[in-house]
Amino acid sequence: MPDRVRVVVSNTTPIITLSLIGKLHLMKDLYGEILIPPAVYAEILVGGTRRIGIAELQAAEWIRVQPLVDARRALLLPDLDLGEAEAITLAMDVNADLLVIDERLGRRHAQRVGLLLTGSLGILLKAKELGKLSQIGPLIEDLRAKGIRLSDGLVKQALTLANER
């Protein structure tokens, strides 16, 4: 059963990161429907050289593209990429209960406007807490092996919170 959080907006990186380890479904399991702005959808469809997340996004009927009320507002965050700026703007537009975002600068902007945040590791932690995962350590190792950069301090903190170290 999804968490009592009702309106959840996601940025690009968490969708790609969770797709990379076959755990995108955790977003649905925890939160139900996920909203993404048009720029996030476009960023995922571009797919980079590895094309991670495209098939997962297209199969995830529970991820819905939501246009911004005024797309120009995202341009007020010029130090962010467009996906991050639109995700923050959309979260404010829909009065989101939660924004899923990993990038440090984007998180700082979102916190400054009072948004509640989680990221890819936060989703893994929540899933473990709810018994949907038995361990997060092997998943974090898998992410790192697949090129996802996670600081040692962040990994240590996540493993400590998960009672795995």
Residue, then its C-alpha position, 0 to 999 in steps of 0.5 A: m500500500p502506498d505511503r500516505v504521501r499523496v502528491v509526489v514529483s520526481n526529477t530525472t536522476p532518481i528514475i534513472t538510478l532506480s531503473l538501473i538496478g531494477k527497482l523503479h517499481l519501489m516509487k509506485d509501491l511507496y507513493g502510488e502515482i508520480l508526477i514529472p514535468p515535461a523536461v524530465y520526460a524529455e531528459i529520460l527519453v534522450g537516454g544518454t549513451r546507455r539509454i537507461g530508464i526509457a523502457e521503464l518510463q514508457a511501461a510505468e503508467w503510474i508516472r504521469v507527465q504534468p505540464l507546469v502552470d507557467a513554464r517561464r518560472a523554471l527559468l528563474l533557476p538558471d543554475l539548475d538544469l531544466g529538468e531539476a528547475e521544472a521538477i522544483t517548479l512543478a512541486m510548487d505548482v501542485n503543492a507536492d507532499l514530496l519531491v524526489i531529487d538527488e542533485r545537491l544544488g537542486r536539493r538546496h533550492a528545493q529546501r529553500v522554498g520549503l519542499l519536503l525531499t527524498g532521493s534515490l537512497g531515501i527511497l531504498l531506505k523507506a522500502k527497507e523500513l517497510g519490509k519491501l527490501s531486506q538490504i540496501g547495501p548490495l543495491i548501493e554497491d550495484l549502483r556504484a559499480k554501474g557508475i552512479r557517484l555516491s559519496d562515501g559519507l552519504v553511503k555510510q549514513a544510509l547504511t547506518l540508518a538501514n542498520e547495515r553497518 
